[in-house]
Amino acid sequence: MNTTLSIVLADTGLQLKAGDPDIPIVGISSDSRAIKPGFLFVATIGLTVDGHDYIDKAIELGAVAVLAKAPQKGEDSRATRGTGHTHQRPNVAWIEAPDTNAVLGKVAASFYEHPSQELEVVGITGTNGKTTVATLCYDLFTKLGYRCGLIGTVEVRIGDRVEPATHTTPDAVAVQRRLREMADAGCGYVFMEVSSHALVQGRVNGCHFAGGVFTNISHDHLDYHGDMKSYINAKKLLFDGLPKTAFALVNLDDKRGNVMLQNCKAEHHTYALRQLADYKGRILDDSLRGLHLLVNEIEVHTRLAGSFNAYNFLAAFGVAVELEQDESDALLALSSLRGAAGRLEVVEVPAQKLTGLVDYAHTPDALKNVLETLQPIRRQGHQLFTVFGCGGDRDRSKRPLMGEIAAKMSDYVIITDDNPRTEDAATIRSAIELGISQNLRDRVLQIPDRRQAIRTAVRMARDEDVILVAGKGHETYQEINGVRSDFDDRAVLHEYLSPS
């Protein structure tokens, strides 16, 4: 992109405090390390780093303009934040805003010429199901003949091009850059996972959404949001910002579904299994081979398994209809699709009588949903082994809850390491075990080494038993003491299930 500062600021409401409005701007970044000559540097404030401390570095690297936090009322305009000074620099264009984090997305959207206005962008938020719904929508619309984009936890897709993702929702500049790439590549529809962190941090500010989807809310990310009310309000930000021309599609069976619609200007639509809704489903049969559903009085089969996936199916169907696709065509296309990678994914080994499954379930509700789907296995007299752990440096309060759920709903549980990150792994495992009652402890093992834990489950299992490895899903690494090493649950499980 190549434009001028005045054009970048034109749609943002920001005023130039000093400098040449016609200075060329060739790039924009809030990361001083990424600054190149001709860039606009936006000094944002993160959880641990204040961009104002790096203004001088950004200028040294070639920044020709700086957007900084405006001094508070009564504060000297030459006041400092940390070691970085917020006052103007000679020969550098200067802009100020009360909240640079909030306006970064709008500035980036302006720089990239508002790509979301050239696309039909649907944002999907909720604790669980975001990846599956976004992936189903992308695959569905691709199957219907459209060129699409996908921004999600697992990957970013631009038409046929696939790149691994680093965050559920990228930073504000990356979001707009990706949308511009998608628009330029001829995409008509984009399906984007929108995390609660992204909403609070303004990463999707500047996006024009054609629709928003709410899947559900359960216990997660309270380490960041503090309490459930704040977490719910974070999710609601997506719907509060939808225009009248958009649609809002919510899960009516989740009691927070109607909360999302309060003060939402978009058209209200609902989906549900247990209540009357615009998109009503009923499960006729559920097995590991898939679901047999009645959707708006039409019978349909899907390869997706589990009642939680019935909701995901309904959400994707609702999105298709709200985007003016034919109902029959949408259901026919959906019936042939698989879910997202690492979501109740069967690890198939020819001639193996054990069933291996990998799932991303890393919250109490997600783990409960998956284990509920697998309960018929136990009722048939077969054993269910669950191998899982919890991530470090994340919400600690969910650990005993997940331990309790796993022990009650499995025949054997092996507690192992997930991604301890910088936290003591033994402390995490002990916190999980605290939730398990004494009368269930005899079915629980602690094996720190994740590879060894999976191997042990396979060796303990008998024909027709099921092994669930939960928590990491699609991830292909394990992070211990801040160091990432290659580790893929699917590959390891396949290795030990394969005949030696």
N, C-alpha and C positions, 0 to 999 in steps of 0.2 A: 504494500500500500504506500502511496505517496500523496500527501495532502498538506494543508497549511493549518497552523494552530487555530486560526479563526474558524475554519470549517469544523475542526474537531470539537470546538467549544460551542458551536452554534446551537445544538439541540440539547445542551446540558443545563442551561441556566447559569453557568459559571462565568465570572467576569475576570478578564485579564487585569492583574494588578500592575504589572510592569512588563516591558519588552515589546517586541515586534509581533503584531498579530498575524502577519503574513509569512512568518518564518516557516520553512518547510519542516514537516514532521514525517519521519519515515518509519517510526515504530513507537510502541508504547509498552511500558513494563513497570511493575511494582517491585521487581527484584533487581536491585542495583547491579548484581553480577551479570545480568542479561542486557544491560544497557550498551548501546552502540551509538556512534556519532549520528546526531539527528533525531534522537529519541526524546519522548516525553517521559519523565520519571514521575510516578505517582507514589508519594510517601505514605504508605498505609501502616496501620498499627496492628500487629499480630499478637498472639498469646504470649510469645517470648521475645519477639523482635520488633523494634520500632523503626520503620523505614526512614524516619527523620534523622536517625543517627547515620544514615548512609547517603545523605544528599550530596555531600562533598565528593564522595567516591563516584556517585553517578555522574556528576558534572565532569570529574576527571576522565571518565570513560566516554564522554561526548554528549551527555544530555544537554539539549538546547532549551528545555523548558522543564519546570518543576511544578507539580501540583502538591501543595502541602496543607496541613491542617491550619485553619484560621485561628488566630489567638482568641482565647475566651474573653468575654466582656471583663474589662478592668485589667486585662493582662497586657503587659508591654509587648508591642509588636515584634520586639527583638528577643522575646522570651525564648527559653530553650526547652527542649524535651530530651532528656537523657544527655548525651554529649553532642547531639546534632542541633544546630541552630535553625529556627524556622524563618529567620529574616531573609530578605531577598539577596541574591548574589549578582554581582556585576555581569552584564552581557548575557544573562540568562532570563528568559521569559518566566514570569511568576504568576501562579494562580493559587487561590486559597479556597478551601471549602470547610464547613463545620465538621464534616465527617467524610474523610477521603475514601474510606472503605465503601461507604454507601454509594458514592458517585463514580467509583472506578468502572463498574459495569456499564454505566451510561456513557462514560467517556470512551471506553473501548468499543461500544456499539456504534458510536458516532464515527470513530476512526475507521472501523470496518464497514461503514456505510449501511448500518442497520440490516444485517443479513436476515434476522429472524422475520422481518417484514416480507421477505421474498419466499418464506417457507411456512409450512404448517407445522408448528412446533408443539408437541404435547409433552408436558412435564408430568412425571409420575413420582409421587412421594408416599411414604409410609414406612413402618419399621421393617416389615417383611413383604416380599413379593415384587419389589421394584424391578429387579433384574429380570425376573421371568416375564412380567407384563411388558416391559420395554422390548425385550427380545422377541416375544410373541408378536407384538405389534410390528416390529421391523420385518420379521420373517413373513408375516401375513401380508403386509402391503407390498413387499418384494414379490411374493407369490402372485399377487393380484396385478403385477406388471409395472409397479412404480419404482422409481429410483429413490432410495431412502438413506437417511443417516441415523446413527445410533450413538448415544453418549451414555456410557454406563460403567458399572463396577468392573466388569470383566474386560470389556474392550470398547474401542471407538471404531465405528464402521462408516465409511464414506462410499456409498455405492458398494462396489465389490472389494474395496480396499479395507483391510482390517489391521488395526494397531492395538497393542495391549494398553489398557487403561492404568493410570497411576492413582486416580482418586475416583470415587463414585461420581462426583461432579467436579470438573476442573476449576481452576481459579477463573476470575471474571474475564481476564484478558484471553485466556485460552478458550473459554466458552465461545466468545465472539469470533475468535480466529477460526475455530472449528466450524462454526455456523457459516462463516464466509466461505470456507473451503467446500462445505456441503452445497451451498447455493451455487457456487461457481462450477461445481461438478454436475449440476443439473438435478439435484435432489429436490423432490417436492414435499416430502414429509420427513420430520426428524422426531425421534422418540428419545427423551432425555430423562434419566434418573435424577431426581432432585433431592439431595439429602437435607436433613435439618440443619447441619452445619453450614451447608451452602446457602440456605435461605437466610440464616441469621447473619452470615458474613457478607451477604449481598452479592454472591457470585453469579446469580442469575438476574441481577438488576440490569435493565437495558434489553431484556428479552421480551419479545412480543409472543405470548402463548396463544395458540388456537384452542388449547384445552388443558385441563389439569385432572389428574386421577389420584384419588386417595385410596390406598389399599387397606391399611389397618394401623393401629398403634399399640405397642406393648413395651415392656420394660427394656430400655436400651439407652445408651448415651447419657445417662444421668450424671456421669462424671463431668460432662461438658455443660449440660443444660441446668443441672442442679436439682430439678424436681420435675414431676410429670406435667404439671401445668405449663411450665416453661417449654417443655418438649412439645406438647400439643400446640401451643401458640406458635412455635417455630414452624411446624408443619402447615399451620393455617395461613402463614404468610403467602404461600403459593396461591391460595384461593382468594385471599384479600386483594391480590394484585391482578387478578384476571379481568380483562375488559368485558363489556357487555356482549361483544360479538363471539366470545369464547364459550366453551362448555365446561362444566364442572361435574365430574363423574365420581361418585363416592360409594364406598361399601356401606350399605345401610345396616348390615348386621353388626358392624362395629359401632358402639355407642357414640364414638367421636365423629362418625360420618356426618351427622346433622350439624355438629359443631363447625365442621369445615365450611358448611354452606351459609353460616350466619354472616350477614353483611357481604356476601359474595355477589358481585354484580353479574356474573356469568349465568348462562342457562343451567338450571339445576337438573341433574339426572342421577339415578341410583341403580345399583345392582345388588343382588342378595340371593341367598339360598333359603333363609328362614322367614323372610318377610316379603310382602308384595313390593315389587320394584319395577322400574322401567325395563331392566334386564334381569329376568327371574330364572333361576336355575334350580334343578332338583337332581340329586344323585340317584341313579337307578342301580348302578353297580360300580364298585371300586376295588381294583386289584393292582398289583404291581405291573400288570400289562396295560393299565390305563383306566380311564373313567368312561362310563356310559351315562350320559346326561340328557335331561330334558331342558332345553333352553328356549324360553318363550314358546313352549308347547311343540318344539321341534326336537326329535331325538337325534343325538349326535354322539359319536365316539371320539375320544382323544387319547393320545399316548401318554398324556400327563396323568400322574397318579396322586391320590390324596385329596381330601376335601379342600385343603388350602389351595390346591391347584385348580379346583373348580371355580374358586373366586378369581384366580388369575385369568382363567379362560373367559369368564364373564366380563372382566374388565377389558380385555383385549377385544372381545366382541363388541362391547359398548363403544369403545373408541372407534372401531371401524364404522359402525352405524352412524355415530355422531359426525364422522368425517364423510358421510354421504356415500358409503359403500353399500352394495346390495346385501341384505341379510343372508340369503342363501349362499351367495358366493363367499361371504366371509366365514360362515360356519363350515363350508366344504373345505376351504383353505386351512382353517384352524385345525380341523380334524386330523390333518396329516402332519402337523408340526410337533417337534420335540421341544422340551423346555430348554432353559439356559444351561450352559456348562456347569457342572458341579452342583446342580440342584436335583436331589433325589436321582442321581445318575447311577445307572446299573453298570457295574464293572463286569463285563461279560468275558468268561473264559470257557471255550468249548469243552464239553465233556465234564465240566466241574459241577458237582451237585450242590455246592454251597452257593449262596447268593451274596454278592458283595455290593454295597451301596455307598456312595459318597454324597454328602450334602453340606451346604454352607451354613447350616443352622448354627448360629452363634448367639442366639438370644433364648431366654426361657420359652417364649411362645413358639418360636420356630422349631426348637427341639421337640417340644410337646406335639406340635402338628405332625412332624415327621414320624415320631414314635407312635402316635395314634394311627397313622396310616399303616404301620407295620404290625399292629396288634393282632390282626387275623392270623399272622404267622404263628404266634404263641398259642392261639386258640386251636390251631391245627396240631399242636403238640410239638412244634419245632421251637428251637431256642433262638433268642435275639440277643446278640452281643453288640454293645455300644461302646465305641472308642472315641473319646473326646477330651478336650481341655478348654481353657479359656485364655484369651489374649491378655498380655500384660499391658500396663499403662493405660488401661481402659476401665470402664464401669466395674467396680469391685462388688457391688451389691448383688449383681445377678449370678455370681458364682455358686453360692450355696443353693439357690433356687434351681439352677441347672443340674446340680448334683442330685437333688431330691427327685426331680422329674426323671432323670436317667435311671436312677435306682428303682423307682417305683414301676417304670414302664419297660424295663429290660430284664432279661434273665441273668446277664452278667454285664458289668460295667468295668471298663479299663480307663482310669483317669490318666491322662498323659499330658505332655506339653503341646501347646498350640503355637502361638508366637509370643513367647515371654517378653520379647523386646528388651527393655532395660530392667525389668522387674525380676525379683527372685522367683524362679520357677517353682520351687518347693512350696513357697508361700501361697502361690496360686492354687496348686493342687490341694493343699490343706484346706483352703477356703471352700473349694468345691466339695470336699468330703464332709465339711461341717454341716452341710444341708442334708446329709444322709443319716437316717435314724439307725440306731444301734442294731435293730433286728434285721436290717438289710445290708449291714457291713460285710457279711460273709460272701456276698456276691460281687464285691468290689475289690479291684486290684489297683495299685498305683505303679505304673511303669513309666518313668520320665522320658525315656527314648521313644519317640513316636514310631519309628520304624519297628523297634522291638515290640511295642504295644500292638501294632497291627499284626505282626508275625504271630504273637501269642494268641490273639483272637482267632486267627485262622487255624492254628494248631489245636486249640480247644474245641472248635466247632465240629459238629458231625454233619453227615449228609442231610440236606434240606434245611439246615440252619441258615440264619441271615446275620451278616456282619454289617453294621452301620458305622462308618467313620465320619464323624461330624465336626464342623467348625471351620474348616478351611476351604472346602469345596473346590473351586476352580484354581485356587492359588497354587503357584508352582515354586514356592519358596517357604523357608521357615526362618524367622528372625529371632536370634538368641544373642543377648548382650549387644544389641545394636548391629549385629552382623547377619546378613542374609545369606543363606545357603540354599542350594537347589533341593526342593522337596515337593513332590506331587503325590497327594494321597491316592489318586487314581492309579498312578504308575506303581506305587509301592504295593497297594492292595492287589493289583493285577499280577505283580511278580510273585507274591506268596500264594495266590490262588492257583497259579499255573503249575502243572505237574513238573516236578524236578527232573 
